[in-house]
């Protein structure tokens, strides 16, 4: 399978929002995805939004702030989607399916955020908060699997390994999914839900 960066440099300035702060974040996101965090300069970001030199620093203090905002925003969104997906559902099998479907939908619909979040964690100078949110997100899946095991519904040996496998499987969607491909987002999410249930032995 060919893994591609989900954004090309020529697309950086296209369709940026009118709000200056939002435009700067989106341009940074696209640049980080297209050429990597370390290869991207503040001058690159400024050029994409039409701001030259020191004027950019009136809006943002540096690349680290932008990268942290992107990664924290990604984790906040994932945690919120997870909570919404399982809300009001009591059956543990259905809760896990819905959590997996939400996970896959996010990675299919937010490929840039997912790509940068997975590839650039090592570029954060202070990754502690992002790592804590990641742990909380993984724990949500693991606790569902542990509950299924306790109820005798799931049979997998390791809830931790199962949660890691399910999350990694879903994150990989950001590397290859295209809207014009064989499956729609909803079709893909449902099939990944099936795969996740097989992983836990349902």
C-alpha positions in Angstrom: 0.0 0.0 0.0 1.3 3.4 -1.0 1.4 5.9 1.9 1.2 9.5 0.8 1.3 12.9 2.6 -2.3 14.1 2.5 -1.5 17.6 1.3 0.6 19.1 -1.5 2.6 22.4 -1.2 0.7 24.0 -4.0 -2.6 23.8 -2.1 -1.3 25.7 1.0 -2.9 29.1 0.3 -6.1 27.8 -1.3 -9.4 28.6 0.4 -8.0 29.9 3.7 -10.6 31.4 6.0 -11.1 35.1 6.4 -10.3 35.0 10.1 -6.6 35.7 10.4 -5.9 33.4 13.4 -7.8 30.5 11.8 -6.0 31.1 8.4 -2.6 31.0 10.1 -3.4 27.7 11.9 -4.7 26.1 8.7 -1.7 27.3 6.6 0.6 25.9 9.3 -1.3 22.6 9.4 -1.0 22.3 5.6 2.7 23.1 5.6 3.5 20.7 8.4 1.7 18.0 6.5 3.3 18.8 3.2 6.9 19.3 4.2 7.2 18.5 7.9 7.4 20.7 10.9 11.1 21.1 11.0 11.3 22.1 7.3 8.6 24.7 7.7 9.6 28.3 8.7 7.5 31.1 10.1 8.3 32.9 6.8 6.6 30.0 4.9 3.5 30.4 7.1 3.5 34.1 6.7 3.9 33.9 2.9 0.9 31.5 2.7 -1.4 34.0 4.5 0.1 37.1 2.9 1.9 38.4 6.0 5.5 39.4 5.8 8.3 39.5 8.4 7.7 40.5 12.0 4.0 41.2 11.4 3.2 37.5 11.7 4.4 37.5 15.3 1.6 39.9 16.2 -0.7 37.0 15.7 1.3 34.0 16.9 4.5 33.7 18.9 6.0 30.8 17.0 5.7 27.4 15.3 5.6 25.6 18.7 2.4 27.3 19.6 0.8 26.4 16.3 1.9 22.8 16.5 0.6 22.5 20.1 -2.7 24.1 19.2 -3.1 21.7 16.3 -2.4 18.6 18.4 -4.4 19.6 21.4 -7.3 20.5 19.1 -7.1 17.1 17.5 -7.2 15.2 20.8 -10.0 17.4 22.2 -12.0 16.6 19.1 -11.3 12.9 19.3 -12.3 12.7 23.0 -15.5 14.7 22.4 -16.4 12.4 19.5 -15.8 9.3 21.5 -18.0 10.6 24.4 -20.8 11.5 22.0 -20.6 8.2 20.2 -21.1 6.0 23.3 -23.5 8.4 25.1 -26.7 6.6 26.0 -25.6 3.2 24.8 -25.5 0.4 27.4 -24.5 -2.6 25.3 -20.7 -2.9 25.4 -20.4 -4.4 21.9 -22.4 -1.5 20.5 -20.4 1.0 22.5 -17.2 -0.3 21.1 -18.5 -0.4 17.6 -19.7 3.2 17.8 -16.4 4.4 19.4 -14.4 2.7 16.6 -16.7 4.2 13.9 -16.2 7.7 15.4 -12.4 7.1 15.5 -12.4 6.1 11.8 -14.6 8.9 10.7 -12.4 11.5 12.3 -9.2 10.1 10.6 -11.0 9.9 7.3 -12.4 13.4 7.5 -9.4 15.2 9.2 -6.5 13.6 7.4 -4.2 16.6 7.9 -4.7 16.8 11.6 -4.3 13.1 12.0 -1.2 13.0 9.8 0.5 15.8 11.7 -0.6 14.5 15.1 0.9 11.1 14.4 4.1 12.2 12.7 5.1 15.3 14.6 4.6 14.4 18.3 8.4 14.3 18.6 8.6 17.9 17.5 6.7 19.2 20.5 9.0 20.7 23.1 6.5 20.1 25.8 4.4 17.0 24.8 3.1 16.2 28.3 -0.5 17.5 27.9 -0.9 15.9 24.4 0.4 12.6 25.7 -1.9 12.7 28.7 -4.9 13.3 26.4 -3.7 10.4 24.2 -3.5 8.1 27.2 -7.0 9.1 28.2 -8.3 8.4 24.7 -6.7 5.0 24.6 -7.9 4.2 28.1 -11.5 4.8 26.9 -11.2 2.0 24.4 -9.3 -0.3 26.7 -11.9 0.1 29.4 -14.7 -0.9 27.0 -12.7 -4.0 26.1 -12.1 -4.8 29.7 -15.8 -4.5 30.4 -16.6 -6.8 27.6 -14.1 -9.3 28.9 -15.6 -9.1 32.4 -19.1 -9.7 31.0 -17.9 -12.7 29.0 -18.7 -10.9 25.7 -15.1 -10.5 24.4 -12.4 -13.2 24.4 -9.2 -11.4 23.5 -6.3 -12.1 25.8 -5.0 -8.5 26.2 -7.3 -5.6 26.4 -4.3 -3.2 26.0 -3.0 -4.9 22.9 -6.5 -5.0 21.4 -7.0 -1.2 22.1 -3.6 -0.4 20.6 -4.4 -2.5 17.5 -7.8 -0.9 17.0 -6.5 2.6 17.4 -3.6 2.1 15.1 -5.8 0.5 12.5 -8.1 3.5 12.5 -5.2 6.0 12.4 -3.9 4.4 9.3 -7.0 5.6 7.4 -5.5 9.1 7.3 -2.6 7.8 5.2 -4.6 6.5 2.3 -8.3 7.4 2.4 -9.7 9.5 -0.5 -13.3 10.7 -0.9 -13.2 9.4 -4.5 -12.2 5.9 -3.4 -14.1 2.7 -3.3 -15.7 3.3 0.1 -17.6 6.2 1.6 -16.6 7.4 5.1 -19.7 5.6 6.6 -19.1 2.4 4.7 -15.4 2.4 5.8 -16.4 3.2 9.5 -18.9 0.3 9.6 -16.4 -2.2 8.1 -13.7 -1.1 10.6 -16.2 -1.6 13.3 -16.6 -5.2 12.2 -12.8 -5.6 12.1 -12.5 -4.2 15.6 -15.1 -6.7 17.0 -13.1 -9.5 15.4 -10.0 -8.3 17.2 -11.7 -8.5 20.6 -13.1 -11.9 19.8 -16.8 -11.0 19.4 
